[in-house]
């Protein structure tokens, strides 16, 4: 089978590369000529473990090709995946201009049956808009008899583990309207289903809603635990014990019950906002998700508030070391990262920030310029620091040499935004220790 993937961002590149790994002939298309040129040379635009090697291997084998011209490949493919960006509009709703432009291009150039699959995260009703755009362009060409189908295939990839998620999915959701579309999608995903058939076929609106609902549920669990953590501090409870207690209930489980300094990334913040806006347009008030968003935004300031209290509200002249800049480990993605909120508040309070991240330093320089100091490694960030803030729980931060850290720091104070250290251990070593919810 031959397919096209439009958009070589995070979702598109992972999707196209993993399909190629299973033997599918894939054309990855993007309007960014510089990005395509780099991909041809094996230079990928994102950090994702295992992806670069897979891109190089499949491109060399001829199964993975890159192009800037969608119209030139449409006559070769049976299926076109639209994986372009859907950035939030000014009102928080998803901006569909790129999705609809892909649809128009398809309508202008297809000359045989084509299955058009929306891979981007899009609001309910988008598939109908895509179908309308394609049909309008076919009508303009006088080629209304050319058949096509539209399907929805939302992605559930975790940044930092996306290749494994795609190659061994716990489920594949596909919204279809015809038997032909269903058969094509089943055939395309069949190599990924050998150990267990995990395809869920639905109608298209339900498939579009499933992605938003899933991310909204996970975001809700995070904000719920952060709210409970903040209450634990006020009443003298330990959120880590509370988490273990409620997580042992099989109806609840343990995943996404870890308190911290807020979630970020390209999915949860954007998707919660978009789902709230979808509800508003339908005349419904999603009060729970509005609270989820509000709690998360407040949580990004918790570490700053703890530091400010520690120094009686005066951070002028203080040097703060930040470990971690990306919104989560195993990625260089800093979109909506808690570190950005924290850095902004620290700078406005007159503090100096020295930061280190194993992967996201270049992205930080692009976003922050020379407003902060960039350390060579984790210990370099600690030199003459009045406080250490753990923001992203990279593995290399889990077992530092605290004796070395204490010698390097001006003041031995640790603010653990991910609760990965042991309070008693740090206090015995002479550190002032602050975490979330205990």
Residue pairs with C-beta under 8 A, 6 or more apart in sequence:
1 24
1 25
1 78
1 79
1 187
1 188
2 24
2 25
2 26
2 27
2 76
2 77
2 78
3 19
3 24
3 25
3 26
3 27
3 77
3 78
3 79
3 80
3 81
3 188
4 26
4 27
4 28
4 29
4 70
4 73
4 74
4 77
4 79
4 80
4 81
5 12
5 13
5 15
5 16
5 19
5 26
5 27
5 28
5 29
5 80
5 81
5 83
5 119
6 12
6 29
6 30
6 70
6 80
6 81
6 82
6 83
6 84
6 102
7 29
7 30
7 82
7 83
7 84
7 85
7 98
7 120
8 16
8 28
8 29
8 30
8 32
8 35
8 36
8 39
8 45
8 66
9 45
9 46
9 83
9 84
9 85
10 46
10 48
10 157
10 159
10 162
10 266
10 333
11 83
11 119
11 120
11 155
11 157
12 28
12 30
12 81
12 83
12 84
12 119
13 28
13 39
13 44
13 45
13 46
13 51
13 55
14 48
14 51
14 157
14 162
14 163
14 166
15 81
15 83
15 119
15 155
15 166
16 26
16 28
16 64
16 81
17 26
17 51
17 54
17 55
17 58
17 64
17 163
18 54
18 163
18 166
18 167
19 26
19 188
20 26
20 58
20 61
20 63
20 64
21 54
21 57
21 58
21 63
21 167
22 191
22 192
23 63
23 191
24 63
24 188
25 63
25 65
26 58
26 63
26 64
26 65
27 65
27 66
27 67
27 73
27 76
27 77
28 39
28 64
28 65
28 66
28 67
29 66
29 67
29 68
29 69
29 70
29 73
30 36
30 66
30 68
31 68
32 68
33 68
35 45
36 66
36 67
36 68
38 44
38 45
39 45
39 55
39 59
39 66
40 59
40 66
42 52
42 55
42 56
42 59
44 51
44 52
44 55
46 331
46 332
46 333
47 331
47 332
47 359
48 159
48 160
48 162
48 163
48 330
48 331
49 160
49 161
49 163
49 330
50 163
50 164
51 162
51 163
54 163
55 64
58 64
59 65
59 66
67 73
70 80
70 102
70 105
70 106
70 109
71 105
71 108
71 109
74 80
74 106
74 109
74 110
74 111
74 114
75 109
75 110
75 111
75 112
77 114
78 113
78 114
78 115
78 184
79 114
79 115
79 116
79 117
79 184
79 185
79 188
80 102
80 106
80 114
80 115
80 116
80 117
81 117
81 118
81 119
81 153
82 99
82 102
82 103
82 116
82 117
82 118
82 119
82 120
82 130
83 119
83 120
83 155
84 98
84 99
84 102
84 120
85 98
85 120
86 94
86 95
86 96
86 98
86 99
86 120
86 121
86 122
86 270
86 274
87 94
87 95
87 270
88 94
88 95
88 270
88 273
88 274
89 95
91 277
92 273
92 274
92 276
92 277
93 123
93 273
93 274
93 277
93 278
93 281
94 121
94 122
94 123
94 270
94 274
94 277
96 122
96 123
96 126
96 129
99 118
99 120
99 122
99 126
99 129
99 130
100 129
100 130
100 133
103 116
103 129
103 130
103 131
103 133
103 134
104 133
104 134
104 136
104 137
106 114
106 116
106 134
106 137
106 148
107 133
107 134
107 135
107 136
107 137
107 138
107 141
108 137
108 140
108 141
110 134
110 138
110 146
110 148
111 143
111 146
112 146
113 146
113 147
113 148
113 149
113 180
114 148
114 149
115 148
115 149
115 150
115 151
115 180
115 181
115 184
115 185
116 130
116 134
116 148
116 149
116 150
116 151
117 150
117 151
117 152
117 153
117 185
118 126
118 127
118 130
118 150
118 151
118 152
118 153
118 208
119 153
119 154
119 155
121 154
121 155
121 211
121 212
121 215
121 267
121 270
121 271
121 274
122 152
122 208
123 208
123 212
123 274
123 275
123 277
123 278
124 205
124 208
124 209
124 212
124 278
125 205
125 208
126 152
126 208
127 150
127 151
127 152
127 175
127 204
127 205
127 208
128 204
130 150
131 150
134 148
134 150
135 144
138 144
138 146
138 148
149 176
149 177
149 178
149 180
149 181
150 177
150 181
150 204
151 174
151 175
151 176
151 177
151 181
151 185
151 204
151 207
152 173
152 174
152 175
152 204
152 207
152 208
153 172
153 173
153 174
153 175
153 185
153 207
154 173
154 207
154 208
154 210
154 211
155 211
156 165
156 169
156 170
156 171
156 173
156 211
156 214
157 165
157 166
158 165
159 265
159 266
159 328
159 330
159 331
159 333
160 328
160 329
160 330
160 331
161 330
166 192
167 192
168 192
168 195
169 192
169 198
170 198
171 198
171 199
171 200
172 189
172 192
172 193
172 198
172 199
172 200
173 200
173 202
173 207
173 210
173 211
174 182
174 185
174 189
174 199
174 200
174 201
174 202
174 207
175 201
175 202
175 203
175 204
175 205
175 206
175 207
175 208
176 182
176 185
176 201
176 203
176 204
177 203
177 204
182 201
185 199
186 199
189 199
193 199
202 210
211 271
212 271
212 274
212 275
212 278
213 275
215 267
215 268
215 271
215 272
216 271
216 272
216 275
216 289
216 292
218 256
218 268
219 263
219 268
219 271
219 272
219 289
219 292
219 296
220 288
220 289
220 292
221 255
221 256
221 257
222 256
222 258
222 260
222 263
222 268
222 296
223 263
223 291
223 292
223 293
223 295
223 296
223 299
224 292
224 295
225 239
225 243
225 256
225 257
225 258
225 259
226 259
226 260
226 262
226 295
226 296
226 299
226 302
226 436
226 437
227 295
228 239
228 242
228 259
228 437
229 239
229 259
229 436
229 437
229 438
230 299
230 302
230 437
231 237
232 238
232 239
232 242
232 437
232 438
233 239
233 437
233 438
238 437
238 438
239 259
239 419
239 436
239 437
239 438
240 419
240 437
240 438
242 437
243 254
243 257
243 258
243 259
246 252
246 257
247 253
247 254
247 257
248 254
258 418
258 419
259 419
259 436
259 437
260 299
260 338
260 417
260 418
260 419
260 436
261 299
261 300
261 302
261 303
261 338
261 342
261 391
261 417
261 418
261 436
262 296
262 297
262 299
262 300
262 302
262 338
262 341
263 269
263 296
263 327
263 336
263 338
264 300
264 327
264 328
264 334
264 335
264 336
264 337
264 338
264 340
265 327
265 328
265 333
265 335
265 336
265 337
266 333
266 335
266 336
268 296
268 336
269 293
269 296
269 335
269 336
270 336
272 289
272 292
272 293
273 293
275 286
275 289
276 286
276 289
276 290
276 293
279 285
279 286
279 289
299 338
300 338
300 341
300 342
301 341
301 342
301 345
302 417
302 436
303 338
303 342
303 389
303 391
303 415
303 417
304 341
304 342
304 345
304 346
304 349
306 415
306 434
307 315
307 320
307 346
307 387
307 389
307 415
307 434
308 315
308 349
310 387
310 413
310 415
310 432
310 434
311 318
311 386
315 346
315 349
315 350
315 351
316 349
316 350
316 351
317 350
317 351
317 352
318 350
318 351
318 352
318 386
318 387
319 351
319 352
319 353
319 354
319 384
319 385
319 386
319 410
320 346
320 351
320 352
320 353
320 354
320 385
320 386
320 387
320 388
320 389
321 354
321 355
321 356
321 375
321 381
321 382
321 385
321 387
321 388
321 389
321 409
322 339
322 342
322 343
322 353
322 354
322 355
322 356
322 381
322 389
322 391
323 355
323 356
323 357
323 378
323 381
323 388
323 389
323 390
323 391
323 392
323 394
323 397
324 339
324 357
324 390
324 391
324 392
324 393
324 394
324 397
325 334
325 337
325 339
325 355
325 356
325 357
325 360
325 361
325 363
325 364
325 391
325 392
326 332
326 333
326 334
326 337
326 339
326 357
326 359
326 360
326 363
326 392
327 333
327 334
327 335
327 336
327 337
327 338
327 339
327 392
328 392
329 392
329 393
329 394
329 395
330 359
331 359
331 360
332 357
332 359
332 360
332 362
332 363
333 360
333 363
334 340
334 360
334 363
334 364
334 367
337 392
338 391
338 417
339 355
339 391
339 392
340 367
342 389
342 391
343 353
343 355
343 368
343 371
343 372
346 353
347 353
347 371
347 372
352 372
352 373
353 371
353 372
353 373
354 372
354 373
354 374
354 375
354 380
354 381
354 382
354 383
354 385
355 364
355 372
355 373
355 374
355 375
355 381
356 374
356 375
356 376
356 377
356 378
356 380
356 381
357 364
357 392
357 394
358 394
358 396
361 374
364 372
364 374
365 374
375 381
378 396
378 397
378 400
379 400
379 404
379 405
379 408
381 388
382 388
382 405
382 408
382 409
383 408
383 409
384 408
384 409
384 410
385 408
385 409
385 410
385 411
386 409
386 410
386 411
386 413
387 411
387 413
387 414
387 415
388 405
388 409
388 413
388 414
388 415
389 415
389 417
390 397
390 414
390 415
390 416
390 417
390 418
390 420
390 421
391 417
391 418
392 418
393 418
393 420
397 420
398 420
402 426
402 429
402 431
403 429
405 412
406 412
406 429
406 430
406 431
411 432
412 429
412 430
412 431
412 432
413 431
413 432
413 433
413 434
414 421
414 426
414 431
414 432
414 433
414 434
415 434
415 435
416 433
416 434
416 435
416 436
417 435
417 436
418 436
419 435
419 436
419 437
419 438
421 433
421 435
423 433
423 435
423 438
426 433
427 433
